[in-house]
Amino acid sequence: MDAMQLGEKLLNGPLGSPLLSMGNRLLYLNAVRKPLVSVVDRRLQTYQARRAPLARQHALIARAVLHTLDQLIARRTWRA
């Protein structure tokens, strides 16, 4: 069983809803969200650097959406 199947089985089981709720709550903590956003942003930058022009544009759009969501959440969060 690979990681994708394990994740699918876990989220479809009885623990799926509480795990997703906990994950959503963690995203509103700056201490968790900021490092996660920077990791995803770095991954998108490396993806963007190695691809064709159209894929680069998609990566730029994804990064813009990521940073917009981060800023919107940052306005609504408490400090941790």
LOKOL-971052 format. One line per 5 residues: number of its first residue (from 1); their letters; for each residue y, z, x negated of N, C-alpha, C. Coordinates in steps of 0.1 Angstrom, whole numbers, plus 5000, padded with zeros to 4 digits. Each point is the difference from the previous one (the first is absolute). Layout:
% LOKOL-971052
NUM) a) Y,Z,X,Y,Z,X,Y,Z,X  ...
This chain:
% LOKOL-971052
1) mdamq) 4988,5000,4991,5012,5000,5009,5012,5000,4991  5009,4990,5002,5012,5000,4992,5011,5008,5006  5012,5001,4993,5011,5009,5005,5005,4995,5013  5001,4987,5002,5005,4995,5013,4992,5004,5012  4987,4999,4998,4990,5004,5011,5001,5015,5002
6) lgekl) 5001,5008,4989,5001,5014,5001,5012,5004,5008  5012,4994,4996,5012,5003,5007,5000,4996,5015  4994,4989,5003,4998,4996,5014,4992,5010,5008  4989,5004,4994,4991,5009,5007,5007,5014,5002  5007,5004,4990,5007,5013,5001,5011,4999,5011
11) lngpl) 5008,4989,5000,5011,5000,5010,4995,4997,5014  4988,4994,5001,4995,4998,5014,4992,5012,5005  4998,5010,4991,4992,5012,5004,5009,5010,5007  4995,5012,5002,5008,5010,5007,5011,5005,4992  5000,4998,4987,5011,5005,4991,5011,4990,4999
16) gspll) 4999,4988,5005,5009,4989,4998,5014,5003,5006  5001,5005,5012,5013,5003,5006,5007,5011,4992  4994,5012,4997,5007,5010,4993,5004,4996,4986  4992,4991,4993,5003,4995,4987,5013,4991,5000  5000,4991,5010,5012,4992,5002,5012,5008,5003
21) smgnr) 4999,5010,5009,5011,5008,5003,5006,5008,4988  4990,5005,4992,5004,5007,4988,5007,4990,4990  4995,4988,4998,5006,4990,4992,5014,4997,5004  5002,4998,5013,5013,4997,5005,5010,5011,4997  4995,5013,5002,5009,5011,4997,5003,5001,4985
26) llyln) 4991,4997,4991,5002,5000,4986,5011,4990,4996  5000,4988,5007,5010,4990,4996,5014,5004,5002  5002,5010,5009,5013,5006,5002,5005,5010,4990  4991,5003,4991,5003,5010,4989,5005,4991,4988  5012,5003,4995,5005,4992,4989,4991,5001,4988
31) avrkp) 4994,5012,4997,4992,5002,4989,4988,4991,5000  4995,4996,5011,4989,4991,5001,5004,4985,5001  5010,4998,5009,5004,4986,5003,5006,4993,4987  5009,5007,4993,5007,4993,4989,4990,4995,4989  4990,5008,4995,4991,4994,4991,4991,4989,5006
36) lvsvv) 4997,5001,5012,4992,4990,5007,5008,4987,5001  5012,5001,5004,5009,4988,5001,5001,4993,4986  5002,5008,4989,5001,4994,4987,4988,4994,4995  4988,5005,5004,4987,4994,4996,4998,4987,5007  5003,5000,5013,4999,4987,5008,5010,4990,4995
41) drrlq) 5012,5004,4997,5010,4991,4995,4996,4994,4987  4994,5008,4991,4996,4994,4987,4988,4990,5002  4991,5003,5009,4989,4991,5003,5006,4987,5006  5010,5001,5008,5006,4987,5006,5007,4993,4989  5006,5007,4991,5007,4993,4989,4991,4992,4991
46) tyqar) 4988,5006,4997,4991,4993,4991,4993,4989,5008  4998,5002,5013,4995,4989,5008,5010,4988,5000  5012,5004,5002,5011,4990,5001,5001,4992,4987  4999,5006,4989,5002,4994,4987,4989,4989,4997  4988,5002,5006,4989,4991,4996,4997,4989,5010
51) rapla) 5008,4999,5010,4997,4991,5011,5009,4987,5001  4996,4991,5009,5008,4988,5002,5013,5004,5008  5010,4992,5000,5013,5003,5006,4999,5005,5015  4991,4994,5008,4999,5005,5014,4995,5014,5001  4990,5003,4991,4994,5013,5000,5010,5010,4995
56) rqhal) 5009,4996,4990,5010,5009,4995,5010,5003,5011  5003,4991,5008,5009,5002,5012,4994,5010,5009  4987,4999,5003,4993,5010,5008,5001,5014,4994  4998,5001,4987,5000,5012,4993,5014,5006,5001  5010,4992,4999,5014,5005,5001,5003,5005,5014
61) iarav) 4995,4993,5010,5002,5005,5013,4993,5013,5003  4988,5001,4994,4992,5013,5002,5007,5011,4993  5006,4997,4988,5008,5011,4993,5012,5004,5008  5007,4990,5006,5012,5003,5008,4996,5009,5012  4989,4997,5006,4996,5008,5012,4996,5014,4995
66) lhtld) 4992,5001,4989,4996,5013,4995,5012,5009,4997  5011,4994,4993,5011,5008,4997,5009,5003,5012  5000,4991,5010,5007,5003,5012,4994,5012,5008  4986,4999,5001,4993,5011,5007,5002,5013,4992  5000,5000,4987,5002,5012,4992,5013,5006,5002
71) qliar) 5011,4992,5001,5013,5005,5003,5001,5005,5014  4994,4994,5009,5001,5005,5014,4993,5013,5001  4988,5001,4994,4993,5013,5000,5007,5011,4993  5007,4996,4989,5007,5010,4991,5011,5006,5008  5006,4993,5009,5011,5005,5009,4995,5010,5010
76) rtwra) 4987,5000,5003,4995,5008,5011,4991,5012,4995  4999,5001,4987,4990,5010,4995,5006,5013,4995  4992,5009,4998,5003,5013,4994,4996,5000,4986  5006,5008,4992,4997,5000,4986,4988,5009,4997  4992,4996,4991,4988,5008,4996,4998,5000,4986
